[in-house]
Amino acid sequence: MRAARLTSPATTPTGPGAAGGADPVVLVAHGSRDPRAADATRALARAVSAARPGTPVWASWLDHTEPGPTEVLRALATAGHRRAVLVPLLLTAAYHNRVDIPAAVSAAVRAGSPLAVRVTDVLGPADGTVEPGLLAGLRRRLAEVRPGRVDALVLAAAGTRDARARRSVGQAAEALGAEFGVPCRVAYASAAPPAAGVAVSRLRAAGARRVAVSAYFLAPGLFHDAVTEAARAAGAVAVSAPLTDAPELVEVVLRRVDDGSSGRVVTPGG
């Protein structure tokens, strides 16, 4: 396993070698073969860094793109840091949050890294609460495609077999529908029904004439492409872009960083 190179577009003047500065923030994305996804994660890291001067912010990925979170955490410990905050760039607390991220952190700690790592909640609904900033980001992306007045919405997510994770997507859809005062149904790009085109068609069959699709994605990729194509073929008036580096998403990330009461801490001895 290669050591992470401590270079990043999100580097701040203090840098990861300045162990006396603010605790570094490590963003962890799922990862994708589509290079657009990694570009979006790097853009978010830069935006978080710009919003929090003096805090080193690093992007990492669980798969397909390097470095991984284990390598970044080990390198930060080597640079002299004793604490770090890890933020899962996930919208649901499914398998990757429950298994992959704890395993990556534990691997860094087991390697003897003298680093205490606080793993925050995911960006999606935590304890049933949908972050106002997340809703504001979804509203922003819908406004950018200018759907005008809509009769109904579809919140299109990547998809998961985890029932609890699907419930959290449903909570986000309910909150988004309440924001617009229209019905909002959930759709998935994989792993669970209905597909985006099916959800749009059902709403139109029920009488909605202007159905817009809100993309519940953090980054572009094949899933978002498929949702866009299917939704438009079914008659959707607009499909929003992924959240990527929306200012409201940056605020959600920083709220996770600042909320020391959430998440869990993994210590070298624990």
VOZA-817184 format. One record per residue (C-alpha): x, y, z; residue number from 1; residue in three letters. Coordinates in steps of 0.05 Angstrom, whole numbers, plus 5000, padded with zeros to 4 digits. Layout:
{{X; Y; Z}; NUM; 'ALA'};
...
***
This chain:
{{5000; 5000; 5000}; 1; 'MET'};
{{5030; 5066; 4979}; 2; 'ARG'};
{{5034; 5125; 5026}; 3; 'ALA'};
{{4990; 5184; 5009}; 4; 'ALA'};
{{5024; 5243; 4978}; 5; 'ARG'};
{{5007; 5305; 5019}; 6; 'LEU'};
{{4991; 5348; 4961}; 7; 'THR'};
{{4921; 5371; 4944}; 8; 'SER'};
{{4884; 5427; 4908}; 9; 'PRO'};
{{4853; 5442; 4976}; 10; 'ALA'};
{{4919; 5456; 5011}; 11; 'THR'};
{{4917; 5516; 5057}; 12; 'THR'};
{{4975; 5559; 5080}; 13; 'PRO'};
{{4983; 5521; 5145}; 14; 'THR'};
{{4987; 5454; 5108}; 15; 'GLY'};
{{4986; 5384; 5137}; 16; 'PRO'};
{{5057; 5390; 5162}; 17; 'GLY'};
{{5038; 5447; 5209}; 18; 'ALA'};
{{5014; 5403; 5266}; 19; 'ALA'};
{{5002; 5462; 5311}; 20; 'GLY'};
{{4945; 5489; 5267}; 21; 'GLY'};
{{4873; 5469; 5261}; 22; 'ALA'};
{{4855; 5396; 5259}; 23; 'ASP'};
{{4856; 5371; 5187}; 24; 'PRO'};
{{4791; 5351; 5154}; 25; 'VAL'};
{{4790; 5289; 5110}; 26; 'VAL'};
{{4732; 5283; 5062}; 27; 'LEU'};
{{4717; 5211; 5041}; 28; 'VAL'};
{{4678; 5198; 4977}; 29; 'ALA'};
{{4653; 5132; 4950}; 30; 'HIS'};
{{4695; 5135; 4887}; 31; 'GLY'};
{{4678; 5121; 4815}; 32; 'SER'};
{{4709; 5100; 4750}; 33; 'ARG'};
{{4680; 5163; 4720}; 34; 'ASP'};
{{4733; 5218; 4727}; 35; 'PRO'};
{{4679; 5271; 4735}; 36; 'ARG'};
{{4663; 5244; 4804}; 37; 'ALA'};
{{4734; 5253; 4830}; 38; 'ALA'};
{{4736; 5323; 4800}; 39; 'ASP'};
{{4672; 5340; 4837}; 40; 'ALA'};
{{4701; 5315; 4903}; 41; 'THR'};
{{4764; 5357; 4893}; 42; 'ARG'};
{{4721; 5417; 4878}; 43; 'ALA'};
{{4683; 5407; 4943}; 44; 'LEU'};
{{4748; 5400; 4981}; 45; 'ALA'};
{{4772; 5466; 4952}; 46; 'ARG'};
{{4707; 5500; 4970}; 47; 'ALA'};
{{4709; 5474; 5042}; 48; 'VAL'};
{{4781; 5497; 5048}; 49; 'SER'};
{{4764; 5567; 5021}; 50; 'ALA'};
{{4707; 5572; 5071}; 51; 'ALA'};
{{4751; 5552; 5129}; 52; 'ARG'};
{{4819; 5587; 5120}; 53; 'PRO'};
{{4874; 5555; 5161}; 54; 'GLY'};
{{4843; 5486; 5162}; 55; 'THR'};
{{4877; 5433; 5119}; 56; 'PRO'};
{{4824; 5397; 5077}; 57; 'VAL'};
{{4840; 5332; 5040}; 58; 'TRP'};
{{4799; 5291; 4992}; 59; 'ALA'};
{{4801; 5215; 4993}; 60; 'SER'};
{{4763; 5158; 4962}; 61; 'TRP'};
{{4741; 5088; 4983}; 62; 'LEU'};
{{4751; 5060; 4913}; 63; 'ASP'};
{{4775; 5075; 4843}; 64; 'HIS'};
{{4814; 5139; 4860}; 65; 'THR'};
{{4874; 5151; 4904}; 66; 'GLU'};
{{4890; 5166; 4959}; 67; 'PRO'};
{{4846; 5126; 5005}; 68; 'GLY'};
{{4828; 5151; 5074}; 69; 'PRO'};
{{4875; 5102; 5109}; 70; 'THR'};
{{4935; 5130; 5070}; 71; 'GLU'};
{{4915; 5202; 5084}; 72; 'VAL'};
{{4906; 5190; 5158}; 73; 'LEU'};
{{4973; 5154; 5164}; 74; 'ARG'};
{{5008; 5210; 5127}; 75; 'ALA'};
{{4976; 5263; 5171}; 76; 'LEU'};
{{5000; 5226; 5233}; 77; 'ALA'};
{{5070; 5223; 5204}; 78; 'THR'};
{{5066; 5298; 5191}; 79; 'ALA'};
{{5055; 5308; 5266}; 80; 'GLY'};
{{4980; 5315; 5273}; 81; 'HIS'};
{{4947; 5282; 5333}; 82; 'ARG'};
{{4874; 5293; 5314}; 83; 'ARG'};
{{4834; 5293; 5249}; 84; 'ALA'};
{{4761; 5299; 5229}; 85; 'VAL'};
{{4736; 5251; 5176}; 86; 'LEU'};
{{4672; 5270; 5139}; 87; 'VAL'};
{{4637; 5215; 5099}; 88; 'PRO'};
{{4613; 5246; 5034}; 89; 'LEU'};
{{4552; 5202; 5033}; 90; 'LEU'};
{{4478; 5218; 5032}; 91; 'LEU'};
{{4456; 5155; 5068}; 92; 'THR'};
{{4486; 5115; 5126}; 93; 'ALA'};
{{4488; 5050; 5087}; 94; 'ALA'};
{{4542; 4996; 5079}; 95; 'TYR'};
{{4600; 5043; 5061}; 96; 'HIS'};
{{4589; 5085; 5123}; 97; 'ASN'};
{{4578; 5026; 5170}; 98; 'ARG'};
{{4633; 4980; 5144}; 99; 'VAL'};
{{4682; 5011; 5094}; 100; 'ASP'};
{{4697; 5076; 5130}; 101; 'ILE'};
{{4706; 5046; 5200}; 102; 'PRO'};
{{4751; 4994; 5169}; 103; 'ALA'};
{{4794; 5047; 5135}; 104; 'ALA'};
{{4801; 5087; 5200}; 105; 'VAL'};
{{4816; 5025; 5241}; 106; 'SER'};
{{4870; 5005; 5191}; 107; 'ALA'};
{{4904; 5072; 5201}; 108; 'ALA'};
{{4900; 5067; 5277}; 109; 'VAL'};
{{4924; 4995; 5279}; 110; 'ARG'};
{{4985; 5016; 5239}; 111; 'ALA'};
{{5007; 5054; 5301}; 112; 'GLY'};
{{4986; 5123; 5278}; 113; 'SER'};
{{4983; 5167; 5341}; 114; 'PRO'};
{{4921; 5199; 5313}; 115; 'LEU'};
{{4851; 5206; 5343}; 116; 'ALA'};
{{4800; 5208; 5287}; 117; 'VAL'};
{{4730; 5235; 5296}; 118; 'ARG'};
{{4684; 5206; 5243}; 119; 'VAL'};
{{4624; 5251; 5233}; 120; 'THR'};
{{4553; 5234; 5211}; 121; 'ASP'};
{{4539; 5229; 5137}; 122; 'VAL'};
{{4513; 5289; 5100}; 123; 'LEU'};
{{4443; 5261; 5092}; 124; 'GLY'};
{{4390; 5259; 5147}; 125; 'PRO'};
{{4421; 5243; 5214}; 126; 'ALA'};
{{4373; 5219; 5268}; 127; 'ASP'};
{{4315; 5234; 5222}; 128; 'GLY'};
{{4334; 5307; 5213}; 129; 'THR'};
{{4344; 5335; 5143}; 130; 'VAL'};
{{4396; 5390; 5143}; 131; 'GLU'};
{{4366; 5457; 5120}; 132; 'PRO'};
{{4430; 5467; 5080}; 133; 'GLY'};
{{4419; 5402; 5043}; 134; 'LEU'};
{{4349; 5424; 5023}; 135; 'LEU'};
{{4375; 5492; 5003}; 136; 'ALA'};
{{4428; 5459; 4958}; 137; 'GLY'};
{{4374; 5417; 4924}; 138; 'LEU'};
{{4332; 5480; 4914}; 139; 'ARG'};
{{4392; 5516; 4884}; 140; 'ARG'};
{{4405; 5461; 4834}; 141; 'ARG'};
{{4331; 5459; 4813}; 142; 'LEU'};
{{4330; 5534; 4805}; 143; 'ALA'};
{{4391; 5530; 4760}; 144; 'GLU'};
{{4352; 5487; 4709}; 145; 'VAL'};
{{4293; 5535; 4714}; 146; 'ARG'};
{{4235; 5486; 4714}; 147; 'PRO'};
{{4185; 5541; 4731}; 148; 'GLY'};
{{4123; 5520; 4768}; 149; 'ARG'};
{{4120; 5445; 4781}; 150; 'VAL'};
{{4063; 5399; 4800}; 151; 'ASP'};
{{4106; 5345; 4829}; 152; 'ALA'};
{{4178; 5326; 4843}; 153; 'LEU'};
{{4220; 5263; 4841}; 154; 'VAL'};
{{4281; 5257; 4886}; 155; 'LEU'};
{{4328; 5211; 4848}; 156; 'ALA'};
{{4381; 5176; 4889}; 157; 'ALA'};
{{4436; 5126; 4872}; 158; 'ALA'};
{{4400; 5068; 4906}; 159; 'GLY'};
{{4413; 5020; 4963}; 160; 'THR'};
{{4385; 4954; 4989}; 161; 'ARG'};
{{4390; 4980; 5061}; 162; 'ASP'};
{{4319; 4995; 5085}; 163; 'ALA'};
{{4343; 5046; 5137}; 164; 'ARG'};
{{4381; 5084; 5084}; 165; 'ALA'};
{{4320; 5084; 5038}; 166; 'ARG'};
{{4279; 5112; 5095}; 167; 'ARG'};
{{4328; 5170; 5101}; 168; 'SER'};
{{4320; 5184; 5027}; 169; 'VAL'};
{{4245; 5184; 5038}; 170; 'GLY'};
{{4254; 5234; 5094}; 171; 'GLN'};
{{4293; 5280; 5047}; 172; 'ALA'};
{{4239; 5273; 4994}; 173; 'ALA'};
{{4184; 5290; 5043}; 174; 'GLU'};
{{4221; 5351; 5066}; 175; 'ALA'};
{{4236; 5374; 4995}; 176; 'LEU'};
{{4163; 5365; 4975}; 177; 'GLY'};
{{4142; 5406; 5035}; 178; 'ALA'};
{{4189; 5462; 5013}; 179; 'GLU'};
{{4155; 5465; 4945}; 180; 'PHE'};
{{4085; 5448; 4968}; 181; 'GLY'};
{{4079; 5390; 4919}; 182; 'VAL'};
{{4083; 5314; 4923}; 183; 'PRO'};
{{4155; 5288; 4920}; 184; 'CYS'};
{{4168; 5215; 4905}; 185; 'ARG'};
{{4233; 5176; 4911}; 186; 'VAL'};
{{4268; 5141; 4853}; 187; 'ALA'};
{{4333; 5102; 4849}; 188; 'TYR'};
{{4385; 5091; 4796}; 189; 'ALA'};
{{4401; 5021; 4821}; 190; 'SER'};
{{4387; 4969; 4875}; 191; 'ALA'};
{{4315; 4988; 4889}; 192; 'ALA'};
{{4252; 5009; 4852}; 193; 'PRO'};
{{4224; 5052; 4823}; 194; 'PRO'};
{{4270; 5079; 4770}; 195; 'ALA'};
{{4267; 5153; 4755}; 196; 'ALA'};
{{4228; 5144; 4690}; 197; 'GLY'};
{{4177; 5101; 4726}; 198; 'VAL'};
{{4168; 5152; 4782}; 199; 'ALA'};
{{4158; 5208; 4732}; 200; 'VAL'};
{{4109; 5167; 4691}; 201; 'SER'};
{{4068; 5150; 4753}; 202; 'ARG'};
{{4063; 5222; 4774}; 203; 'LEU'};
{{4042; 5243; 4705}; 204; 'ARG'};
{{3990; 5188; 4702}; 205; 'ALA'};
{{3963; 5214; 4768}; 206; 'ALA'};
{{3951; 5282; 4737}; 207; 'GLY'};
{{4017; 5320; 4746}; 208; 'ALA'};
{{4036; 5356; 4682}; 209; 'ARG'};
{{4101; 5388; 4703}; 210; 'ARG'};
{{4146; 5339; 4739}; 211; 'VAL'};
{{4217; 5359; 4756}; 212; 'ALA'};
{{4272; 5312; 4780}; 213; 'VAL'};
{{4318; 5333; 4837}; 214; 'SER'};
{{4384; 5295; 4833}; 215; 'ALA'};
{{4403; 5269; 4902}; 216; 'TYR'};
{{4475; 5259; 4881}; 217; 'PHE'};
{{4539; 5290; 4905}; 218; 'LEU'};
{{4576; 5282; 4839}; 219; 'ALA'};
{{4562; 5269; 4765}; 220; 'PRO'};
{{4571; 5200; 4736}; 221; 'GLY'};
{{4536; 5143; 4700}; 222; 'LEU'};
{{4479; 5140; 4751}; 223; 'PHE'};
{{4462; 5213; 4742}; 224; 'HIS'};
{{4468; 5206; 4667}; 225; 'ASP'};
{{4419; 5147; 4668}; 226; 'ALA'};
{{4370; 5184; 4713}; 227; 'VAL'};
{{4372; 5244; 4667}; 228; 'THR'};
{{4359; 5204; 4604}; 229; 'GLU'};
{{4303; 5162; 4634}; 230; 'ALA'};
{{4268; 5221; 4667}; 231; 'ALA'};
{{4269; 5263; 4604}; 232; 'ARG'};
{{4243; 5205; 4562}; 233; 'ALA'};
{{4185; 5198; 4612}; 234; 'ALA'};
{{4167; 5272; 4604}; 235; 'GLY'};
{{4203; 5307; 4662}; 236; 'ALA'};
{{4208; 5382; 4650}; 237; 'VAL'};
{{4277; 5386; 4682}; 238; 'ALA'};
{{4331; 5346; 4717}; 239; 'VAL'};
{{4377; 5382; 4764}; 240; 'SER'};
{{4452; 5374; 4768}; 241; 'ALA'};
{{4487; 5339; 4827}; 242; 'PRO'};
{{4503; 5380; 4888}; 243; 'LEU'};
{{4579; 5378; 4877}; 244; 'THR'};
{{4608; 5441; 4909}; 245; 'ASP'};
{{4544; 5480; 4922}; 246; 'ALA'};
{{4555; 5532; 4977}; 247; 'PRO'};
{{4499; 5501; 5018}; 248; 'GLU'};
{{4533; 5433; 5015}; 249; 'LEU'};
{{4597; 5465; 5040}; 250; 'VAL'};
{{4558; 5492; 5099}; 251; 'GLU'};
{{4532; 5422; 5114}; 252; 'VAL'};
{{4603; 5394; 5113}; 253; 'VAL'};
{{4627; 5449; 5161}; 254; 'LEU'};
{{4568; 5436; 5207}; 255; 'ARG'};
{{4589; 5364; 5211}; 256; 'ARG'};
{{4661; 5385; 5225}; 257; 'VAL'};
{{4640; 5433; 5280}; 258; 'ASP'};
{{4589; 5387; 5314}; 259; 'ASP'};
{{4634; 5351; 5363}; 260; 'GLY'};
{{4574; 5317; 5395}; 261; 'SER'};
{{4559; 5275; 5333}; 262; 'SER'};
{{4594; 5216; 5303}; 263; 'GLY'};
{{4646; 5176; 5339}; 264; 'ARG'};
{{4720; 5181; 5357}; 265; 'VAL'};
{{4771; 5126; 5342}; 266; 'VAL'};
{{4834; 5132; 5384}; 267; 'THR'};
{{4900; 5095; 5380}; 268; 'PRO'};
{{4883; 5057; 5443}; 269; 'GLY'};
{{4809; 5047; 5429}; 270; 'GLY'};
***
